[in-house]
Structures are given as structure tokens and as C-alpha cells.
Amino acid sequence: MMRRLSDSALPVLTVVAALIAIWYAAALALNWQVVSDTLARSGTPPSAWQVAEGTMSFARPLLPAPHQIVGELWRSLVLTPPSSARSLVWHGWVTLSAALAGFVLGVTAGVVVAVAIVHLRALERSLMPWVIASQAVPILALAPIIIVALGAIGFEGLFPKAVIAGYLCFFPVTIAMTKGLTAADRLQTDLMRTYSASPAQVFWKLRLPTSLPFLFASLKVAAAASLVGAIVAELPTGAQAGLGARLLAGSYFGQTVQIWAALVVAAVLSASLVGLLGLLERAVGRRLGARA
């Protein structure tokens, strides 16, 4: 067992080590000139070692070194109380709550539309082109319009962000579920109809189980997209809370370490959501008798 774990972990650790080494080299190269100019203003020409050392601890680097980001994460996640406006736990929860609400909205709408398209062929020709065309509008252009429109009728705070997150979730779920619900083997479908199965029985006993792999694949995409949508929704509103607000504050004041720390938290949240969906997929698969 231990040998198997070491064999699987070694390639991952090798890639991680290589990425960290490349990251440090990039931080050294990108920050070199800025640090060199800063030290030169003190009146004494800096040595190469002093410049190299300065690139690893510069307060406002063009590219922060990994240990600087880890330090910022430690301060923002551990040393700062979770209820503080400086805590990434607090900002992360604000964004995550909007992302989860949008995920539920988008997935529900996507599944309902997919079921309607499969059972009403007229909708496939009339509605599907609009579903596809909706993705041609950049979310950065659409987000302010949605926020202003919903704000004009009294919806503020979580709901507009959830709508934008749900918008990004809607498309992959609709397309994948439409494909999954029509992926059932034609012979199996004909066999059920031979036994006088009703459309509802065909749906629940054949179409839906067949569509589950498509559904879970789209849910993983939607989970990551919902977090992106929630962050994007926080940008045009000048929000005071959320990872998007943290990114804005970092960009306004040139705090690149703060920006990268917020990005790392967003990536971890997204990966966690996808991982949880993967566990749910395996649990549902075992429940339905799928092989491990």
C-alpha cells in the first residue's frame, strides 16, 4: 500500500517541485530591475547578492515569490480572526455563498431546460440556438447590466451575484444534460417501449441513469464557473467583501502579494468543490452498481 502511494505521489511531487523552482526563477527575473533601481537610490551600488535577496522580500513585487504568498495566507487565514474584514476566511465565505447560490440556480435551470428540450423537440430547434448564443456575450460586459437592472427593482447583495454565477453554470449543464438524456441505447429504449413503459418510466429508469456521467462532468465545470461568476460580479459593484473585493483592493494599492493570496484561496475553493462533486459521483455510482 505504501509503495503504491509513493509511486503515485512521486510524479506529482516532482512536477510541484519543478513549478516552484520555475516560479522562483521568474520572480527573481521579473523583480530584479525594480529592486536594483530601488537599492541604487540609497547611494551605494548594490551587489548581485543584495539584489537577489531583495527580490525575495520586496514589498510590492511584480511577481511575488511562493514564500511571500504563503506568509500572506498564514497572516490572513490563521493569524487574523475569521470575522475580521482582513481575513481571507471571511472574504472567501462571502464569495463562496454567492457561488453556491448561483450553482443551485444555474444547475436547476439547466436540468429543467434540458429535460424540456429532450421531451419537446420543438424546443430543441427554437430554444437551443438561444442557449448557445447567450454564451457569446462576455460575462464582464453582462455583469454590470444585471447588477444595475436587479438593483433598480430592489435586489441587492447576494442575489445579483448568484444570478451571474448561475448564468455561467447554466450553459454547461444544459448542453451536457441534453446530450446525456439522449445518450441511452436505442435498443434499450425500444425494449422499454415494447414492455409498454410510460415516458416517465423511460425517463427515470433509463434516461436519467444514463445521463449521470454527463451531469457530473458538467457539474464540475459549473462549480468552477460559479466561483468565477461570483468573483466577477463583485468587481463592478465596488464590493467591500468577497475575493473580488480583495482583488480590487490589492490592485488599487499595488499589493500584488494580497492579489495572489486571494487567487490561491479562490483556486483552493474551486478545487474543493470539484473534489466534493467527485466524491459524490463515486458514491452515486456505487449506489447504482457501477464498478470502481
C-alpha positions as CSV (number, residue, x, y, z in Angstrom):
1,M,0.0,0.0,0.0
2,M,2.8,2.4,1.0
3,R,4.7,1.6,-2.2
4,R,1.7,2.3,-4.3
5,L,1.2,5.6,-2.6
6,S,4.8,6.6,-3.1
7,D,4.7,5.6,-6.7
8,S,1.7,7.8,-7.3
9,A,2.9,10.7,-5.2
10,L,6.4,10.9,-6.7
11,P,5.4,12.2,-10.1
12,V,3.1,14.8,-8.5
13,L,5.8,16.0,-6.1
14,T,8.3,16.2,-9.0
15,V,6.1,18.4,-11.0
16,V,5.3,20.6,-8.0
17,A,9.0,21.0,-7.2
18,A,9.7,21.9,-10.8
19,L,6.9,24.5,-10.9
20,I,8.1,26.1,-7.6
21,A,11.7,26.3,-9.0
22,I,10.4,27.9,-12.2
23,W,8.3,30.3,-10.1
24,Y,11.3,31.4,-8.0
25,A,13.3,31.9,-11.1
26,A,10.6,34.0,-12.7
27,A,10.2,36.1,-9.5
28,L,14.0,36.7,-9.5
29,A,14.0,37.8,-13.1
30,L,10.9,40.0,-13.1
31,N,11.7,41.8,-9.8
32,W,15.4,42.2,-10.5
33,Q,15.4,45.6,-12.2
34,V,12.8,47.1,-9.8
35,V,14.8,46.0,-6.7
36,S,18.1,47.1,-8.3
37,D,16.8,50.6,-9.0
38,T,15.3,50.8,-5.5
39,L,18.6,49.9,-3.8
40,A,20.6,52.1,-6.1
41,R,18.7,55.2,-4.9
42,S,20.2,54.7,-1.5
43,G,23.5,55.9,-2.9
44,T,25.5,52.7,-2.8
45,P,25.6,50.4,-5.8
46,P,24.1,47.1,-4.7
47,S,25.8,43.8,-5.2
48,A,24.1,41.0,-7.2
49,W,23.6,39.1,-3.9
50,Q,21.8,42.1,-2.3
51,V,19.5,42.4,-5.4
52,A,18.8,38.7,-5.4
53,E,17.9,38.8,-1.7
54,G,15.8,41.9,-2.2
55,T,13.7,40.2,-5.0
56,M,12.6,37.5,-2.4
57,S,11.4,40.1,0.1
58,F,10.3,43.1,-1.9
59,A,7.1,44.6,-0.5
60,R,5.4,45.2,-3.9
61,P,6.9,42.7,-6.4
62,L,5.8,42.3,-9.9
63,L,5.7,38.6,-9.2
64,P,5.7,37.6,-5.5
65,A,7.8,34.6,-4.5
66,P,5.9,31.5,-3.3
67,H,7.1,32.0,0.3
68,Q,5.6,35.5,0.3
69,I,2.2,34.2,-0.7
70,V,2.4,31.5,1.9
71,G,3.2,34.2,4.5
72,E,0.3,36.3,3.4
73,L,-2.0,33.3,3.6
74,W,-0.8,32.5,7.1
75,R,-1.5,36.0,8.2
76,S,-4.9,36.3,6.5
77,L,-6.2,32.8,7.3
78,V,-4.7,31.9,10.6
79,L,-3.4,35.0,12.5
80,T,-6.4,37.2,11.6
81,P,-9.8,36.5,13.2
82,P,-12.3,35.0,10.7
83,S,-14.8,37.7,11.4
84,S,-12.3,40.5,10.5
85,A,-12.6,42.3,7.2
86,R,-8.9,41.5,6.7
87,S,-9.5,37.8,6.9
88,L,-9.5,35.7,3.7
89,V,-11.8,33.3,5.5
90,W,-14.4,36.0,5.7
91,H,-13.9,37.2,2.1
92,G,-13.8,33.6,0.9
93,W,-17.1,32.7,2.6
94,V,-18.8,35.8,1.1
95,T,-17.8,34.7,-2.4
96,L,-18.5,31.0,-1.8
97,S,-22.0,31.7,-0.5
98,A,-22.8,33.6,-3.7
99,A,-21.2,30.9,-5.8
100,L,-23.2,28.1,-4.2
101,A,-26.4,30.0,-4.5
102,G,-25.6,30.6,-8.2
103,F,-24.6,27.0,-8.6
104,V,-28.0,25.8,-7.4
105,L,-29.9,28.3,-9.6
106,G,-27.9,27.5,-12.7
107,V,-27.9,23.7,-12.3
108,T,-31.7,23.7,-11.6
109,A,-32.4,25.9,-14.6
110,G,-30.1,23.9,-16.8
111,V,-31.6,20.5,-15.9
112,V,-35.2,21.8,-16.3
113,V,-34.4,23.2,-19.8
114,A,-32.6,20.1,-20.8
115,V,-35.5,17.9,-19.8
116,A,-37.9,20.2,-21.7
117,I,-35.7,20.1,-24.8
118,V,-35.5,16.3,-24.8
119,H,-39.2,15.8,-24.4
120,L,-40.4,18.7,-26.6
121,R,-38.4,18.5,-29.9
122,A,-39.8,21.9,-31.0
123,L,-37.8,23.5,-28.1
124,E,-34.6,22.0,-29.4
125,R,-34.9,24.0,-32.6
126,S,-36.3,27.1,-31.0
127,L,-34.5,27.3,-27.6
128,M,-31.2,25.7,-28.1
129,P,-29.8,28.3,-30.5
130,W,-30.6,31.0,-27.9
131,V,-28.9,29.0,-25.2
132,I,-25.7,28.7,-27.3
133,A,-25.9,32.4,-28.4
134,S,-26.1,33.5,-24.8
135,Q,-22.5,32.5,-24.3
136,A,-21.3,34.9,-27.0
137,V,-21.9,37.8,-24.6
138,P,-18.8,38.3,-22.3
139,I,-19.7,38.0,-18.7
140,L,-17.6,41.1,-17.9
141,A,-19.9,43.1,-20.1
142,L,-23.1,41.4,-18.8
143,A,-22.4,41.6,-15.1
144,P,-22.9,45.4,-14.7
145,I,-26.1,45.3,-16.7
146,I,-27.5,42.5,-14.5
147,I,-26.4,44.2,-11.3
148,V,-27.9,47.6,-12.3
149,A,-31.2,46.1,-13.6
150,L,-31.7,43.9,-10.5
151,G,-30.7,46.8,-8.2
152,A,-33.3,49.0,-9.8
153,I,-36.1,46.6,-8.7
154,G,-34.7,46.2,-5.2
155,F,-32.5,43.1,-5.5
156,E,-29.1,43.8,-4.0
157,G,-26.3,41.9,-2.2
158,L,-26.2,38.1,-2.7
159,F,-28.9,37.6,-5.3
160,P,-27.4,39.6,-8.2
161,K,-24.1,37.8,-7.7
162,A,-25.9,34.5,-7.6
163,V,-27.7,35.3,-10.9
164,I,-24.3,36.0,-12.6
165,A,-22.8,32.8,-11.2
166,G,-25.9,30.8,-12.2
167,Y,-25.6,32.3,-15.7
168,L,-22.2,30.7,-16.1
169,C,-23.4,27.4,-14.7
170,F,-26.5,27.2,-16.9
171,F,-24.8,26.6,-20.2
172,P,-22.6,23.5,-19.5
173,V,-25.3,21.8,-17.5
174,T,-27.9,22.4,-20.2
175,I,-25.7,21.1,-23.0
176,A,-24.4,18.1,-21.1
177,M,-27.8,17.0,-19.8
178,T,-29.3,17.3,-23.2
179,K,-26.6,15.1,-24.6
180,G,-26.9,12.7,-21.6
181,L,-30.6,12.3,-21.7
182,T,-30.4,11.4,-25.4
183,A,-27.5,9.0,-25.0
184,A,-29.5,6.0,-23.9
185,D,-29.0,3.0,-26.2
186,R,-31.7,2.8,-28.8
187,L,-32.3,-0.9,-28.3
188,Q,-32.9,-0.4,-24.6
189,T,-35.3,2.4,-25.3
190,D,-37.2,0.3,-27.8
191,L,-37.2,-2.6,-25.3
192,M,-38.8,-0.5,-22.6
193,R,-41.5,0.7,-25.1
194,T,-42.1,-2.8,-26.1
195,Y,-43.0,-3.5,-22.5
196,S,-45.4,-0.5,-22.5
197,A,-43.2,1.6,-20.3
198,S,-44.6,5.1,-19.9
199,P,-42.4,8.2,-20.8
200,A,-41.9,8.8,-17.1
201,Q,-40.7,5.3,-16.6
202,V,-38.3,5.6,-19.5
203,F,-37.0,8.8,-18.1
204,W,-36.4,7.7,-14.5
205,K,-35.2,4.2,-15.2
206,L,-33.2,4.7,-18.4
207,R,-32.6,8.3,-19.5
208,L,-31.7,9.7,-16.1
209,P,-29.2,6.9,-15.0
210,T,-27.6,7.2,-18.5
211,S,-27.2,10.9,-18.2
212,L,-25.5,10.9,-14.8
213,P,-21.9,10.7,-16.1
214,F,-22.7,13.7,-18.3
215,L,-24.3,15.5,-15.4
216,F,-21.4,15.1,-13.0
217,A,-18.9,16.2,-15.7
218,S,-20.9,19.4,-16.2
219,L,-21.4,19.9,-12.5
220,K,-17.6,20.0,-12.0
221,V,-17.3,22.6,-14.8
222,A,-20.3,24.6,-13.3
223,A,-18.8,24.5,-9.8
224,A,-15.6,26.2,-11.0
225,A,-17.6,28.6,-13.2
226,S,-19.8,29.6,-10.4
227,L,-16.9,30.8,-8.3
228,V,-15.6,32.8,-11.3
229,G,-19.0,34.3,-11.8
230,A,-19.3,35.3,-8.1
231,I,-15.8,37.0,-8.2
232,V,-16.6,38.8,-11.5
233,A,-19.9,40.0,-10.0
234,E,-18.0,41.6,-7.1
235,L,-15.7,43.6,-9.4
236,P,-18.1,46.3,-11.0
237,T,-20.0,46.9,-7.7
238,G,-17.1,48.1,-5.7
239,A,-18.0,45.5,-3.1
240,Q,-16.4,45.7,0.3
241,A,-16.4,41.9,0.9
242,G,-15.5,38.9,-1.1
243,L,-12.5,37.7,-3.0
244,G,-13.3,40.1,-5.9
245,A,-13.2,43.0,-3.4
246,R,-9.9,41.7,-2.1
247,L,-8.5,41.6,-5.7
248,L,-9.8,45.1,-6.4
249,A,-8.2,46.5,-3.2
250,G,-4.9,44.8,-4.0
251,S,-4.9,46.3,-7.5
252,Y,-5.7,49.8,-6.3
253,F,-2.9,49.8,-3.7
254,G,-0.4,47.8,-5.7
255,Q,-0.5,44.9,-3.2
256,T,0.4,42.0,-5.5
257,V,1.0,39.6,-2.7
258,Q,-2.5,40.2,-1.5
259,I,-3.9,39.7,-5.0
260,W,-2.0,36.4,-5.4
261,A,-3.2,35.2,-1.9
262,A,-6.8,35.8,-2.9
263,L,-6.3,34.0,-6.2
264,V,-4.8,31.0,-4.3
265,V,-7.8,30.9,-2.0
266,A,-10.2,31.1,-5.0
267,A,-8.3,28.2,-6.6
268,V,-8.5,26.1,-3.4
269,L,-12.2,26.7,-3.1
270,S,-12.8,25.8,-6.7
271,A,-10.7,22.6,-6.4
272,S,-12.5,21.7,-3.2
273,L,-15.9,22.0,-4.8
274,V,-14.8,19.8,-7.7
275,G,-13.3,17.3,-5.4
276,L,-16.6,17.1,-3.4
277,L,-18.5,16.5,-6.6
278,G,-16.1,13.8,-7.5
279,L,-16.7,12.0,-4.2
280,L,-20.5,12.4,-4.7
281,E,-20.1,11.0,-8.2
282,R,-18.3,7.9,-6.9
283,A,-20.9,7.4,-4.1
284,V,-23.8,7.7,-6.6
285,G,-22.0,5.3,-9.0
286,R,-21.6,2.7,-6.2
287,R,-25.2,3.1,-5.3
288,L,-26.2,2.4,-8.9
289,G,-23.9,-0.6,-9.1
290,A,-21.1,1.0,-11.1
291,R,-17.7,-0.6,-11.0
292,A,-15.0,1.2,-9.0
